[in-house]
């Protein structure tokens, strides 16, 4: 599986996922890859519109806290 992101400026970081992704791995990817992409494009968190589907790990207590 592959996680990736994109912006108007281009393609952001990507992460190869071996096996199943749980909420802990999802949060680690958000912290490393998503925040790394935001920094790479010199944006602030409030400058982006983050979209995802309603997968349970995206809405977990760990991910929403």
VEXDREN-367460 format. One line per field, with one value per residue (C-alpha): z, x, y; residue in one letter. Coordinates in nm, 3 decimals. Each point is the difference from the previous one (the first is absolute). Last residue first. Layout:
# residues N
c3	Z, ...;
c1	X, ...;
c2	Y, ...;
resn	A, ...;
END
This chain:
# residues 65
c3	1.967, -0.329, -0.113, 0.339, 0.054, -0.340, -0.290, -0.259, 0.133, -0.063, -0.371, -0.066, -0.305, 0.010, -0.070, 0.141, -0.117, 0.054, 0.099, 0.370, 0.037, -0.128, -0.337, -0.103, -0.267, 0.180, 0.338, -0.109, -0.154, 0.324, 0.195, -0.228, -0.008, 0.359, 0.226, -0.229, -0.064, 0.375, 0.051, -0.263, 0.157, 0.336, -0.154, -0.166, -0.346, -0.111, -0.167, -0.143, -0.051, -0.241, 0.094, -0.232, 0.035, -0.196, -0.367, -0.144, 0.080, -0.015, 0.255, 0.011, 0.254, 0.017, 0.180, -0.181, 0.056;
c1	-0.688, -0.166, 0.251, 0.028, -0.375, -0.047, -0.158, 0.272, 0.039, -0.372, 0.025, -0.221, 0.189, 0.270, 0.039, 0.241, -0.046, 0.328, 0.103, -0.094, 0.279, 0.253, 0.167, 0.365, -0.053, 0.249, -0.151, -0.346, 0.152, 0.181, -0.323, -0.171, 0.288, 0.121, -0.290, -0.275, 0.195, 0.043, -0.374, -0.084, 0.247, -0.172, -0.350, 0.077, 0.145, 0.022, 0.300, 0.287, -0.085, 0.209, -0.008, -0.016, 0.109, -0.165, -0.089, -0.020, -0.059, -0.379, 0.031, 0.043, 0.008, 0.104, -0.062, 0.094, -0.115;
c2	1.391, -0.097, -0.262, -0.176, 0.002, -0.162, 0.191, -0.066, -0.356, -0.060, 0.094, 0.300, 0.128, 0.263, 0.370, 0.259, 0.357, 0.181, 0.353, -0.048, -0.256, 0.252, -0.031, 0.000, -0.270, -0.226, 0.089, -0.116, -0.313, -0.083, 0.051, -0.250, -0.248, -0.014, 0.099, -0.130, -0.320, -0.053, 0.058, -0.265, -0.243, 0.039, -0.020, -0.332, -0.065, -0.359, -0.158, 0.200, 0.366, 0.203, 0.369, 0.300, 0.362, 0.279, 0.029, 0.348, 0.367, -0.025, -0.279, -0.374, -0.280, -0.361, -0.327, -0.319, -0.356;
resn	X, X, X, X, X, X, X, X, X, X, X, X, X, X, X, X, X, X, X, X, X, X, X, X, X, X, X, X, X, X, X, X, X, X, X, X, X, X, X, X, X, X, X, X, X, X, X, X, X, X, X, X, X, X, X, X, X, X, X, X, X, X, X, X, X;
END
